[in-house]
Structure formats: C-alpha cells, structure tokens
Amino acid sequence: MADDTTLAVSDRTLAAWRRLQTTPGQPQWLDVPVLVEPAEEPIDRRRIVLRATSESGQPLGLCAVYTNEWYPGCTATNPFSHYFQVLWHVLEARRLRRIAEPLRLQVLKAVWGVFPSGRQRAVLLKFIVAPEYTVTGSLVEQLYNCPLQVFFVRFFGLPRDYRERTSRPSDVRGRAIHAGYRRALSTFLETGDARRAADAYRGGVWSEWTRSVQVLLALEETRDGEAPRDVRASFAAADTIVEGIVSSFASGGAEADLYFERLFYSATRGLSGRADRVEVPRQPTAPLRVAEVKTRSAFGERDPFTGSTFPGGLQALAYRELLQSIGFDAVDAVVELVENDRVTPLPLAQHPIVQRLRLDLSTRDERVVDLVAQARNVFYCVASGLFTGYDRYRLDQATRNRRLPDVVGQFDLLSESPPCKVCAAGARRVCPHDRDREGRTLDGLFRYAPSALFSYWVWFHRQLKAEEHAERERLFHLVHTPPAALEREGIALCDLRLARQDDRFVTLERRERRLDTRIREEDTVLVTPQWPDGVLARVPRPGELFSVEGRVVELGEHELVVELRDRVPLAPEGHDPLYRVDQLTGFDMRAWQLEGLADFFVSSMAAAPARGRTLDWRELPALAQTILGLRPPARPRTERSLAGWLAEGLNASQRQALAAVLALEPGELLLVQGPPGTGKTALIAAMVRALVARALLDPGQPPERRPVLVLTNTHRAANEVVLKVAQLAPEVLPFLVRVGNEREDMEAEVASRTLPARAGLAAQERRAVPPDDETAMAELLRTSRRASVVHEHAAVFVATLGSADAFELRGLTFETVIVDEAGQATEPACLQALRRLPFGYRGRLVLVGDENQLPPVVTALDPPPYWDDLRRIGIRPGDSLRTSAFERLHRLFPQACIRLTEQYRMNAPICALVSHVFYDDALRPADDRVADRRLANWLDEFGLAPPPGLLGQSPPVLFLDTSDDPLARDSGAVFAADDEGRANEREAELVAQLLAEFVRGLPGRVHARVVERIGVISPYRRQNTLLRQRLARAHPALRDVRVDTVDRFQGGEREIVVVSLVNSNEERAIGTLHAEWRRLNVALSRARSLLVVVGDRATFTAPERVPEEAEARERFRRIFARIDELAARGEARVVSTRALAFPGVTDGA
Amino acid sequence: MAVRPLPEEEPSTRRPERLADRAATERLLAAVGERVEALRSARFRGEDPVVRPRRVRRVADALREGALAALAAERLGALLQFDDELLAPAEDVVRERLTSAYRSLAVWDLRAAADALDQAARFARFPEHQQRIALGWALHRLVGDLLLLVPGEDGDKKKQRSLPAVRIVRDLLVTLDQLPHAERDFYAEEAERLEARWREAAEDDRSWCVWALLRARVALIRGEGAETALAWLLRLASRAGLDVPDDDPDGLGTLLRRARAVFALLAGAAESEELRQLASAASPRDLFRAVVAALTAAWGEDALAATHRFALALYVPETTPAGEVADG
C-alpha cells in the first residue's frame, strides 16, 4: 500500500532527487511533488530559478526551468511546450498578489543538468502546477476545444442570456437516448434479459423527457397530431440500442465488476472525473474500462481518414492518465457517442485524436502526458485568474487570440474547431473570434467598463473565486490528510460499519464512539471502503474509484443514513467491513453566483447606448446605477391610497410598503426591512395579488413579459410564499407556478403548484412509465398541451435565487421581481433577480429582508484587500461576501427603505428586549392581543393553567445566569477548523431539567402538542447533540422538542424558546459564532410567550479580545442591562444557577 | 575698459560623440521600472491607479520625478496627474498609430493595421480615439471579408449577396457618439460602396476579374507566397479568356504555362524535365504584369487602377487652415 503521509511522500522525493543525480544529463521520469519558490525576482522570461524543498520541508537545492523544455545537453527542444509559460504566469501572479507560501509542483520529468561552467542543478522539464487544484475531465476537454471559452465561461463566469428561449427538443433527444441507454445496460447486466432492458430503456427516455418541463412546452405536434420527430426517434432507438448492448455485453458481464457514476480522482495529476460506467476486471491482467457517454459531436476531433468528428478524446486520455497515476496499469477509456439514435462506442485507440497524432498507447507516450498536462495546467492558470489577474487592460488583451498563445505553448495540438455555436461568449457578442458575429458587439468589455462597475465585479468575483478555489482543493486535502486528523477537523468519519443497505439508502454506524462532526444533513459525502482493494493492492483513498457519492439524509449520535448514487461495495471474506465518510463540497456551488455577477456586468454594458469607448456610469441602466450605489433610488411613494380589498388585513407599515411597490416605475428599486415577525411573507402575498390585478388591467404586454416573480434564498422560504398566497390571496393561485419539480420537503399545496404537477405529471405519474411507446408519446403530448396552457396563463412564478435560470423561466421577463430573505443572500446571488428583468433592467426590483438577522452563509475566508474606489460604491473596509446587497444598499440609501414596525410574534417584554437592542426601539407589537400574550394564554388553549415550577411561573423573560456556577464551564473548541464544536454540559442539564419540570406539571395528553411549540436553540451543533440527549433522558416527551442551531431556526417561531449560549470560560472567549451578533437577534426573536436565556453574563460582557467582537459584546451588555430593567418591572426574572436544583426531576422520569 | 575674454572654443575634433550615459540611463530605467511594477501590481489586483509624481524637496529632484512619472504613465498607458489635471501622455502615439492603421487598411495591409490598432488600443484614453479604434477593428473585418470571401462562391445564397462585416460596421457606427456625424456617414457609405462593389463582382465577370486581380496583387505585395498569387492569376486568366496561344516564348501564354506547371507538380502529376523547367521558371510578378497589360488592352482602361475601386477610402475632415478666412 502506498503511504501518502507527508513524510513518506518526502522520502520518495528525496530518493528521486538522489536518483536524478546519479545519471547527469539523462532525463528521468520522477512523478514526485516538490514545493518551490522563485530564487530571483523579477522572474526572467527565459529561465526560472527555483528553490525547492520536499513536502516535509527538507531542502532540495536550486532547480531551474527553461523555455521549450531545454536543458544542458538537450538535442531537440519543444518550441510549443507550455510548461515554462504556465509556470511563469503562475509565479508572476503569485508575486503580484504577494502570495508567500511555496507553490507545489508534481514533477513528472526532470534531468540533472551539468552546465558548461561546471555548475550542476536539477532542471524540471514536465510538471503539474498546483496539483491540489482539481480540474475535471470535461473541463480539460473544454480547454482543449477553446482556451478562450474557458476564459469567458470558467473564469469570468459568463452565462447565456436566459431572457432568450434556448431549449429545443433536439437538445433533449440525445440526453433521452443517453438516459435510456444507461438504464437498459444496467438492467441487462443485472438480469441478462433483453426485453427487460428494452423496458428499462423506455423508462429512461420517459424520465428524461418528463424531467425537462420547458422542453415539453416547446414540443409541437406534427400536422397529423403526432409526437414530434425528436420524441419519436428517441423512443424508436430502443431496438438498435438494446441490440448493441446484447451483442457487446452478452458474454462479458460476469468478467468485470461494474460501477456507475463513480468519482475518480488523482492527487498527483490534479484531475478528477465521473465516468458513466467503470468496468473493473476480475482478472488482474485485463484492462480496466471507463466509458463516457457523449451526446454532441459538432466540435469533436476530426478523423483524418473519414472526416467524421468524435468528441471526448482528450477527456478519455485524461481519464486514462488519471487512473494510471492512481495505480491501474492497464486502462481503456471508451467514448460512447449518442448520435443518429444509436450509441457508437469508440475505444481510445481508435479515437480520431489518437489516430491523428499517432499516439502510442502501449507505452508512456509523453505527448499524451503533454496534452493532458497542458490542458489541465492551462485551465488552472486561466480559470483561477492567475493568467490575467484583474488587470482590465490585460483581460481584454487576452481575448485577442482565442488560443491564448501567451500561456498555451502547444497550440498546434489544440482542437481545430471551436465550439462557438454553444458558447455563451459568442451568444453574448463579447468574443471577438465568434465566426458568426453580428449585431452590436461588445469589444473592450473590461477596459471600457465604468470604473465603479469594474471595481464592483472585481470585489465579488475575487471572493467567489477564492471560495471556488477552496472547494477545488478539498479532494487533495482529503487524500493527503490522515483520517484521524480529518475527523478532528470535523469533515470525516472513520471506522463506520454497514448496518443496512436498502436500495439507494445505506445506514452506517459506530457504536463505540459518538459521531461528533461538522458533517450535516444534505451534505454531499463520499463513502469509501477501508479494506485493501485487490487491483490497487492497498486501501483506496477518497475518490479513488471505489468511493460512492451520496447525500446525508439523517445524522444521529451513533449512526448516519446516506442516499447514494450507487451501492457501496461489500467487504470480501477476511476483511473488516469498515467505511469512511468524507464531506465533499460541490465544485460548481458558486457557479451560478459567478454567472449572476458576469451577467450583471455584461447586461449593464450591453444596455448602454455607446460602444467602443470608456463608458460613464451614468450611461448604464438606471437600476444598475442604483445597485452600484451611485444613483439614489426614488423615495418610496407611500401617499397613494389603496383600494380597500388590497389593504385588507395589512397593518399601517405593510400598507405603506404595498403602496410604495405599486408606485414603483420601471428601473426603480425599493427596500423593505422586515424585522422578526412583522409579516414579510404576508406582505409579499399582498404584493403578488396587487401586481397581478394591475397586470390584468394592462393586457398590452407582450406574452413573454409576466407581472411578478418572487425569488427567495431557500426552498423553505419559497414554499412559505406559496402557502401564504394560498392563504391570503387564493384568487391568484390558478396563475401561480412554483418553479422546479416537487421536493420531499414540499407541502402538498406547494407541490401541486409545480408545473409538472399542474400539467398532470406529478412525481408519482412520472415514476409510472407507460406500458408502450405510443402511450408514452401520447401522454407526453397531452402533458405538453396542458403545461403550455398553464405556462401561458401563469402570472406569478416563485423560485429560489439559485433556480432563477430554471427551464420554466427561460424566455420570460418580469415587470416586478421581489426578492425575499434578501439579507441572507450574497450580493452576487441577489443579482439573479436582475437576470429576469427586461433588457436594460426596465423592470422593478423589490428587496425584502433584514440585515439585522443572519447574513449570507459563506465558507470563505478573509475579504480581499480593500481599495479606495470601493468606497464610492458603498463597500466599506471589513465588508465581504457576507455583506448582502440589502445591507449595503440600506446603509447607502436609508431613505429608500420602508421598515415594517408592527410585529405579530413576541409579547411586549420580549419585543421590548429585541427592539431595544437591535431596532432602536422602533419595533412594537401589532396589537394588544400580541403584546399581552403570556404562557397562561397559550396553555389556556389546552384548558390548562401554568404548572408550578421555575418555567411555569416565570415572567416572559427568564435569564439563568451561570456566571458564578463553577460547573457551567464550556468544553472548549473540539474541531480544529473552527469552534463549532463547543458544548456545556451544565447548561444542557439545566435546560433539560427546566423543561422536564415544566412538562411534568402538565397532563400527559397534551405533552405532544406542548413540546411541538417549544424550541431549544444553541449556536453549536455539539451542544445541540448534547441537549437532545439530556432532554430525552430527562423526559420521554422531550425527545420531540426541536433542538437546532440559530441558523436553522431562522424563520421559525415557538411559544417557548430556550437559548443556550454555551460559552463560559476563564479566557472570556465568545467565539466567532457569537461575534456575529445578528445570530443573537434571531435566537431571541423566535419566542412568542416565553424566552429563556441560559448563559454566563461575565463571559459575554467582558472586554472584547479582538476588535471584531466589539459590537457583539456591546449588544450582549445591552441585553443583560435590558433584562435587568425588565426584571425591575416584574417582566423578567434573573436566576443564578449556582444553587439551582429541580426537585422531583430524575433521569428518565 | 576691461575686455571680457571670450571663452576659448574647444576644437570640434575634440568634442565627444553624444552617447547615452549607460549608468545614469540604467538608474533612470530602474526607477521607471519600479513605478511600472507598482502600477502593474495594483492593476493585477483590480485597481486602475493614476500616476502622480511624488513630493520632493529639491527642484532638481522635482524635474526628475516629473520625468519618472511621465515615463511610467506612458509605458502602461496610464493617466498622469499633474496638479489637478489628468493627462493622457500617450495620446499622440495613439493618433499616429491610428493614422497608420487606417492607411494600412486602405492598402489592404491587414497585419500592419492590426498591429497598429493593437498598439493604439493599449494607450488610448480619449473617447474619440477609442471609438476610432473600435471602428478600425470593424473596418479591418470589412477589408478582411472583402479580400477573403470570394464573390459569388459561397454555397449559401444569402451569403453570396452580402459581406457580413458590413452589418457589423453599420451597427457599430450608430453607437460611436464621439465621432463627427460626417465621419460616421462617410464610413457607412464607404461600407455600402465596398459591399456593392463586391456584390457586383459576384454578378459580373469583369468586376470579378478586377477583384481577382486585387487578390493577386495583395498576395504579391503582402508576401502570401508565390503559389497564392499564381493561383489567382490563373483563375483570372481563365475567367477573362486570356488563354492566348503560346507562340511568343516570353509572352503571356508561356507565363501561364509555367504557372500551370507549378500546380501540376503540386497536384502530383508525373514529373518530367520539361515540367520541372517550366515550373522553376514561373514568376508571379512577370505573370502579374503580363495579365495587367493584357486586361488593360482588352478593357481599354488601366486594369491596375481598376482594383482601387475595392480600396477603403479614408475620411478627411474639412478644416480651414489657421489664418485663412473662410469664404464669405
């Protein structure tokens, strides 16, 4: 087994270096990592001298890299070599960015050079630059096809303009055949039955057609009323495809183990892939086969003899190189092309790229390495921004040649046909090389952007790229870090046993140790066996082919349930059946935010009347100027009186907000601040009703223009909007579409509003595959007709920000876009809203949010360095991606914001506490019923009086102060990465006893209904685990109390809320979670009748340890002071916990 | 009265040559390099700083500082701030490069035009210069289309009738708000005119021959290779019916035979001594001159001058020389 600890890797490097020295002048294949730093600055354009060390820091001396892979004694250089150019640009960029850490190179080939002067040093010839940055095989292929496309799409993030309808049935035809093929093959290999394979094929095709709702909208029946050609052809291909499967796999199925959709990753090549199918031979000598199915051949490699094109060649070569570097010696990568309704498999040896270049696959052909390394290294350099940085002049200069010759040395080996037809840069008219260029082109995109727009783009782009960078390095980190260390970081769980495997779900458990982890439900994970594999002859690491990707469904104290893409392998005889689970982050998590940002940049420029010169910011669309903070929005016009039916059920501030929305002109922005419980969602429902009504009176709009789109930050919020509309404006419901397919977490009312469900194709119907092709096609046509009718008449769409480019919305623009939870969305995410406004942003934008509640969730990191130009667009030092557009714009234009001031949740004392500390005393209960609500009123609904005991007899605010309680000290941070893992046993016990005492005082018949209205909140996941255990132990009914983090509680409310602050220590550390003071606002404002705070006043009111804590500390001081004031009025009670005991409460009572 | 003695004049033979002081120059360039480096670094981070001379105490240092700042700004095309004024110190370079680029386009020299436009784009700060660069690129594409798209030979009927770049020029011109209307109108008409000429060449044999002659001429003067020029001349001769008898050993017929021999060899015809001799004697320039002469004779007009109808005319603003009073 290869040991990949730092020490072992370093030993290999040192041995390789010694070997190099024994054969001076002879290039050698090394394949070892080294860390390098430039030994001289500025870096020479002809030679780079580097100071090299091993991974463990042992010095290796100076080494050099020369242009064209030259070394002393070299007989023939490679004039098109890319290695020097890429390395030069990377080092230069790091120098300009002042990055001090050494750069990692995976040195593939080097030579011990002896110079005429007698000097000797290693000369590096071929290497992978920064292999920790993972690039997928399909991206490598994209680079090979067009480096400039990578620049525009993968670096800049340019998307297509989805205001234009883009989906066509022909696009889905290939995908449908692909899906059918996969199912048919899998079924045939399992059963050996061709008829069942044909049925499975139909199921796959059916599922793909019914998945793409927008395509269903585009289906047009033939003159005879039959299914269109694309649909018919995809079903009709069944015979050909199943025949092909039978002839290829009839005898060979048992000789190999088959894996579907497996992720494989090489830490030494910086490459990953996910093949459709992997066949691992049972005979160790037979080659491992990887099959990748492609559905488009317009821009593949051209066969020199037949002239036909075939895609995917470089991707297949990359997969082969990747798997060989992991340890599989013999690998064949097959590309299967879905074209003309058949699947054509092509082994790598017959692929046009191999034929054209006469690549020798039987040995280590260095041209293969060069091709793969070139595409991977150049992708890294270009997509990560190291090639151009944010130099606006250089960015434009880079686009002058589509092959990026400055960095792509081996241009003669790149593909000949760029994929212009499918490239967003061509469609948006920013690529100077688009062959079908016409219309108003956008040359000098970066150079001529107004400086405010450019600075805005740079500020957010850099941060999103930093997040993407961290995500791309995750796999490397998993492979190179010992599992125990990963578990300490909280991102891995080891030594898990397989408890159950049912269909797609697997349950893993570890009875002997608790699962303390930062992995949580919905996280993407890799499940990897921990026994040695026969072919690899070692324990596979995460991502090395045998890992199965999945999603965490449930996480308990000792077990977790994961929904997997494929079954996990079972341990062979004699091996301990242990597995590890590693948290994985999606590479493209930030992709749509980058797209929103790039779209804002390009759309703003495209709407300006002038071209070819530096634009003034005043020439941008009015709304873009406002977003940039340069043009104050109009003051909200609230004087307009509302019709009685519009104002019904709204309070004064809600009525003002609604009037202001209706008075908005195209190109205007309105901010609505909604503190907790102020009825934001109800207001949005009222807005929706009013805007739809207005649209009915203005039928002159084009059919692609719709009245209103509501975008939210989460699915939960989107569902709540639908529910609120159903409740308050049911007359709008027939015209409402909830974008997307049904999800498990959707209420039935919401699910019935999705387009598939409204078209009669709900999840259940989609799963029921029609018995034959004709029935399936007829059903598709019927669904298509119904979907079209629903879609044509839809006036309101509700979606999440992430699905703003969903199929249903393509081709549509909206008069008004409302963004709910705008304070929780990052600014680039919020820009999605602008993508749905008409060209030139001639629509209205309403942001509803509250910057005093939780800010956007981001994984990074420190903000980039600040520069002065940012000040004028309202970005302040200390701002980052966590600063939402709502917060920035509210800060800049407070006069453009309407604040909702009447809240329907908290009673008067709780409201007074929250309002005083977070809202300048502006927040008040909406009416006396809310203000006077007490525990007694709530219990009266059950016909009960408050029970005796501390909680039952408490005033509305109860503070259990642990300052002088020596037992109530926290555990300290558990996870190395951050302090998410704190816990406080005493606080957990106090909370459990407090609630147990309360529940015991109530009759058993109401326990279930009572506990579902109690919430326990702590910012720490570890504390929450502890709380759940203690609650369950204290009273069986308390098992059902919702215990969660603040972040997960946002948007929720309970009659009784208990907040466990946890931090209590000698150092007076409050941690980063509490330093974000808005978390406290959310925690306190969830309570309706009774708020209990358990914590150490001394810790939270101590002087700040770092400046970032100052505001949080101040707010804590104000909270405790306010509680004291309330206590003086009898509306709160402060209890020291030192001597607190709960008589009569025992474990398991 | 005391006479002030005249300084003794140094004999001219002893005067040193004016050579650059290497050490001082290197010092100056190092200082400029340092500024340029700081500027590049800031730009790489996303800023676009203005160059300002640093504060110094001595007048001599102020002069040097001014020079350093000006040089650094000029090197990267950055703006230079003197007192409260923002200056674009390389705008004269831009003007010169633009003139050069447009002149290159007028003589179908696409590569030189591209180089000049590229250089101009690096420094241009005046909006009218920036827009002239944008127009220059569109015209570059137009002239490129004019030369590279063979009239009447595209399989697509629609494409046979128009040059795609004309639409680009037309769409761009309406957005070039910093250029005078007269200039925009001029180039709009010029684009239409060139397209009309090109379309005419698609429909009319004689016009096609003029276009082919232009193509051969460009191939010759831009060094596109002897075979390219020969190929166009052969096609032209065939279309113009210039296939004359080869009774004159140095006449057109012989020159054409030599040209054909070149392609016969390239196409893999059986090699013979005669074919090789003919091919080696082929001269594109001789053939070009002979074809021009033959066409001039046949058409009754200077065939070479006829190619100028495909040349881009350049806009010249009407100005009144200083001191001259306009009529009336």
HADDOCK unambig.tbl for C-alpha pairs under 7 A between the chains (distance, minus, plus):
assign (segid A and resid 96 and name CA) (segid B and resid 41 and name CA) 5.09 0.50 0.50
assign (segid A and resid 96 and name CA) (segid B and resid 44 and name CA) 6.90 0.50 0.50
assign (segid A and resid 389 and name CA) (segid B and resid 44 and name CA) 4.88 0.50 0.50
assign (segid A and resid 389 and name CA) (segid B and resid 45 and name CA) 6.55 0.50 0.50
assign (segid A and resid 390 and name CA) (segid B and resid 43 and name CA) 6.51 0.50 0.50
assign (segid A and resid 390 and name CA) (segid B and resid 44 and name CA) 4.81 0.50 0.50
assign (segid A and resid 390 and name CA) (segid B and resid 45 and name CA) 5.42 0.50 0.50
assign (segid A and resid 390 and name CA) (segid B and resid 46 and name CA) 4.40 0.50 0.50
assign (segid A and resid 391 and name CA) (segid B and resid 43 and name CA) 4.59 0.50 0.50
assign (segid A and resid 391 and name CA) (segid B and resid 44 and name CA) 4.44 0.50 0.50
assign (segid A and resid 391 and name CA) (segid B and resid 45 and name CA) 6.82 0.50 0.50
assign (segid A and resid 391 and name CA) (segid B and resid 46 and name CA) 5.58 0.50 0.50
assign (segid A and resid 438 and name CA) (segid B and resid 167 and name CA) 6.72 0.50 0.50
assign (segid A and resid 438 and name CA) (segid B and resid 168 and name CA) 5.56 0.50 0.50
assign (segid A and resid 439 and name CA) (segid B and resid 167 and name CA) 6.89 0.50 0.50
assign (segid A and resid 439 and name CA) (segid B and resid 168 and name CA) 5.81 0.50 0.50
assign (segid A and resid 439 and name CA) (segid B and resid 171 and name CA) 5.93 0.50 0.50
assign (segid A and resid 440 and name CA) (segid B and resid 168 and name CA) 6.98 0.50 0.50
assign (segid A and resid 440 and name CA) (segid B and resid 171 and name CA) 5.67 0.50 0.50
assign (segid A and resid 440 and name CA) (segid B and resid 172 and name CA) 6.11 0.50 0.50
assign (segid A and resid 455 and name CA) (segid B and resid 46 and name CA) 6.73 0.50 0.50
assign (segid A and resid 458 and name CA) (segid B and resid 46 and name CA) 6.11 0.50 0.50
assign (segid A and resid 609 and name CA) (segid B and resid 175 and name CA) 6.17 0.50 0.50
assign (segid A and resid 610 and name CA) (segid B and resid 175 and name CA) 4.49 0.50 0.50
assign (segid A and resid 610 and name CA) (segid B and resid 176 and name CA) 6.04 0.50 0.50
assign (segid A and resid 610 and name CA) (segid B and resid 177 and name CA) 6.43 0.50 0.50
assign (segid A and resid 611 and name CA) (segid B and resid 175 and name CA) 5.37 0.50 0.50
assign (segid A and resid 611 and name CA) (segid B and resid 176 and name CA) 6.11 0.50 0.50
assign (segid A and resid 612 and name CA) (segid B and resid 130 and name CA) 5.97 0.50 0.50
assign (segid A and resid 612 and name CA) (segid B and resid 131 and name CA) 4.70 0.50 0.50
assign (segid A and resid 612 and name CA) (segid B and resid 134 and name CA) 5.09 0.50 0.50
assign (segid A and resid 612 and name CA) (segid B and resid 176 and name CA) 6.96 0.50 0.50
assign (segid A and resid 613 and name CA) (segid B and resid 127 and name CA) 5.31 0.50 0.50
assign (segid A and resid 613 and name CA) (segid B and resid 130 and name CA) 5.08 0.50 0.50
assign (segid A and resid 613 and name CA) (segid B and resid 131 and name CA) 5.51 0.50 0.50
assign (segid A and resid 614 and name CA) (segid B and resid 127 and name CA) 6.64 0.50 0.50
